[in-house]
Amino acid sequence: MSALPTRRLLGNAALALLLAGCSTTPNQAIAQRGLLPDFADLAERVLPAVVNIAVTAEQRQVELPPELRGTPFERYFRDRQRNRRQEVTGAGSGFIIDPTGYIATNNHVVGNASRVVVALQDGTELPARVIGSDELTDLALLKVEPRGPLVSVPWGASSQARVGSWVLAAGNPFGLGGSVTSGIVSARGREIGAGPFDDFIQTDAAINPGNSGGPLFNQAGEVIGINTAIYSPSGASAGIGFATPSDLARPVIEQLRRDGRVERGWLGVAVQDLVAEEQRQGRRGVLVAGIERNSPAGRAGLRQGDIVVAVNGDRVDTSRALVRTVAAVPPGQTVRLTVVREGREREFSVQVGRRPGQG
C-alpha cells in the first residue's frame, strides 16, 4: 500500500518562519511561548500506573438446533461441541489506584472473563481477580498480588474540569501497550444512552479500541475520568470520546473495594420529565408515571400523577436527577419526598428499598 501525499496548509506566521530559515515548527514556536502544554513530564510520572488488561472467556456453547434432535446428526453435533474449546480474548486498559495492587477499569473490559492478566509498563504480567463490578456505571475493580508496592495515581475532582481544559488519555489502544494522547475537555454532562447514570466527560483526546478502562488525567496528574466509549462511524477515533467522571466513579470503586458490590436505593416508580408546556407555566418537578405494586413508594402512599419536587428538601427538576439522588441513598434509610398533588404540596416519608437484581 502506497502512502497518500499529505497536504499541509501553512498560515502566515508559519510561512514567515520557513522563509527565514528557522527550523522551529509552528507548534514548537507556540509551545515556547507558553500557549501549549508539554505533557512529557506528566506522561513519565503517570504511565507506570497505567496497565494493559488481557482477558480470556469461554464462549457459550451453541445449543442443539431443534431440527437435529432425535436424528443421527445429534450425536455428531454434541461430540463436536464437547471437543471444541471455544474461547474469546480481549484487551483493555486500567490504572492502579493503590500500591497494594487495586486496579480500576471498565466492567465491559473484564465482562464474564474466566482469566484476567494485567501487564505493567515494565512488562511484568500478573494474574488478576475481579473484586466486583457494576453494570450500571460500567465499572470494575481488579486485584493483583505484586511482590512490592506499585506506582499508583490519585483521583481528582471531575467537577473542577472545565470545557477547554487540557487532558491526557492513557491506555492500550489496539493492543499497542502504554500510549498517551492529549486533547481538551470538549463537553461535560453528556448523555449517550448508556444508562440512567450517563454523565460523561467528552474529550477530543484520541480514544480507540483498547483504551477502555484507562485513565483520563488532568494536568496535575490526577484521574478525572475513566475512558469508556467513543463515537465513531469507522470504529477508530473520530475526535469524540467519552469518559466516566471521577466524581461518579470513585464512590462506586470504593464501594466495590469495601463490599464487592454496589447497592443502590430504589423507590419503585416510573418517572418522566414534565413537558415543555408545563415548564413554561412555571411547574417544576418530576412526574410519577407509574408505581410498582408493593414498592417502597406505593407503600408510602405515592400515586400515579404525583409530581416530586424535592428530596429531603433539595429540589429535583429532572427524572435523571431524581433517580441519581435516590440511588445514592443506602437501602433501608428513609427519605422525605415533597410531592405536588392536585395543586397542593404534601410530604411523604419513604423507606428506600434495594434496587432489584442487587441481592
HELIX and SHEET records of a PDB file:
HELIX    1   1 ASN A   12  LEU A   19  1                                   8    
HELIX    2   2 PRO A   26  GLN A   32  1                                   7    
HELIX    3   3 ALA A   40  VAL A   46  1                                   7    
HELIX    4   4 LEU A   47  ALA A   49  5                                   3    
HELIX    5   5 PRO A   66  LEU A   68  5                                   3    
HELIX    6   6 PHE A   73  ASN A   83  1                                  11    
HELIX    7   7 ASN A  107  VAL A  110  1                                   4    
HELIX    8   8 SER A  158  GLN A  160  5                                   3    
HELIX    9   9 PRO A  173  GLY A  175  5                                   3    
HELIX   10  10 SER A  246  ASP A  259  1                                  14    
HELIX   11  11 ALA A  276  ARG A  280  1                                   5    
HELIX   12  12 PRO A  296  ALA A  300  1                                   5    
HELIX   13  13 SER A  319  ALA A  327  1                                   9    
SHEET    1   A 7 VAL A  50  GLU A  58  0                                        
SHEET    2   A 7 GLU A  87  ASP A  98 -1                                        
SHEET    3   A 7 TYR A 102  THR A 105 -1                                        
SHEET    4   A 7 LEU A 139  LYS A 143 -1                                        
SHEET    5   A 7 GLU A 125  ASP A 134 -1                                        
SHEET    6   A 7 ARG A 115  ALA A 119 -1                                        
SHEET    7   A 7 VAL A  50  GLU A  58 -1                                        
SHEET    1   B 7 TRP A 166  GLY A 171  0                                        
SHEET    2   B 7 SER A 179  ARG A 190 -1                                        
SHEET    3   B 7 PHE A 200  THR A 203 -1                                        
SHEET    4   B 7 GLY A 241  PRO A 245 -1                                        
SHEET    5   B 7 VAL A 223  ILE A 230 -1                                        
SHEET    6   B 7 PRO A 215  PHE A 217 -1                                        
SHEET    7   B 7 TRP A 166  GLY A 171 -1                                        
SHEET    1   C 2 GLY A 265  TRP A 266  0                                        
SHEET    2   C 2 GLY A 353  ARG A 354 -1                                        
SHEET    1   D 4 VAL A 269  ASP A 273  0                                        
SHEET    2   D 4 VAL A 286  ILE A 291 -1                                        
SHEET    3   D 4 ILE A 307  VAL A 311 -1                                        
SHEET    4   D 4 ASP A 314  ARG A 315 -1                                        
SHEET    1   E 5 VAL A 269  ASP A 273  0                                        
SHEET    2   E 5 VAL A 286  ILE A 291 -1                                        
SHEET    3   E 5 ILE A 307  VAL A 311 -1                                        
SHEET    4   E 5 THR A 334  ARG A 341 -1                                        
SHEET    5   E 5 ARG A 344  GLN A 351 -1                                        
END                                                                             
